[in-house]
Amino acid sequence: MSHQPDEQEAGEPIAEPRGAVERAVDVPAEAGETAAERERRPMLERLGLAGIAVVMAILFGIVGVAAVAGGEYILGAMGFVGCMMTLVVGGITLLRG
């Protein structure tokens, strides 16, 4: 004999509340604005983010070199791709803001 609470019908998901589903994030009316319309980050913040990207790229490069030296060529390629992608995103953050 299975016991189900009175509020829940058979087959209804447990995690969803009854009634209207609320949105977790409200989308502002200006959601369609382009990148040019957004306010730029301050230069100090952009330099800091680019610096963090360079440090992470160096770490990815070290993983890539160590993996290739150990004979793990796929992991090495993944490390080098991660290094390049991190540098590109850091550069975009620095230039675009």
N, C-alpha and C positions, 0 to 999 in steps of 0.2 A: 504494500500500500504506500503510494507516494503522497506526500503532503506538499501542496503548493499554496502560497499565500493567497488571500482573497483578492489582492490588488493585481496579481499577475495571472494572465490567461495562459493556457497551455500553448507552447510553441512560440511565445513572445520572448525576445531577447532580454536577458537579465540586466545587462549593462545600460540599456537605453531607458531614459525616464519616460513615463507615460505623458501623453499630450504633445505639445509642440517641442520640437528639438531646437535648443538655443545654439546660436553660433558662438564658437569659442573666441573668435577674433572679429571685431567689427571693421569692415573695410571702409575707409574714409571716402568721401565723395570725390576727392581728387585722386583716386587710385589710377586714373588713366594718364596722369602726368608723365612726361618723358624725362629722361635722364638730364637733359639740359635745363629743365625747369626746377629740378631739385636743388636745395641749398648745398654748396660744396663744404666738405669737411675743412677744418683749419689745417694749415700747413704742418703744424707740429704733430697733429694726429695722423696725417697722411705719411709723414716721415717715420713715425713710430710703427705704423702698420707695415710699411715697406721694409723697415728694419727687421721686424718679426718674420716677414716673408723670406728675407734673405737668410736668416738663421735657420728657418725650417727647410729651405732649399738646400743649405749646406748639409743638414742632417740627412735629407733624402739622398743627396749625392754620396755621402759616406756609406749609407746603406747599400746604394747601388754598386759602389766600388768594392765593398766587402763581399757582396753577393757574387759579383763576377769573379773576384779572386778566389772565392770558395767553390766555384764551378756551378753556381746557381744562376744561370743566365736569364731565366724568366723573371726571377726576383730582382736581378740587376736591372733589367729593362724597366720593370715597374718602378724601381727606385729612381732611375733617370727620368722617366716620364713624370713622376711626382715632382722631381726637382724642377723640371722645365715648366710644368703647369703652375707651380708655386711662384716661380719667378715672373711668369706672365701676369698672373693675377696681382702680384705685388706691384708690378709696373703699372698696370691699369689703375690700381688704387692710388698710386702716387700721382699719375698724370691726370686722371679723370676727377678724382676727389669724390 
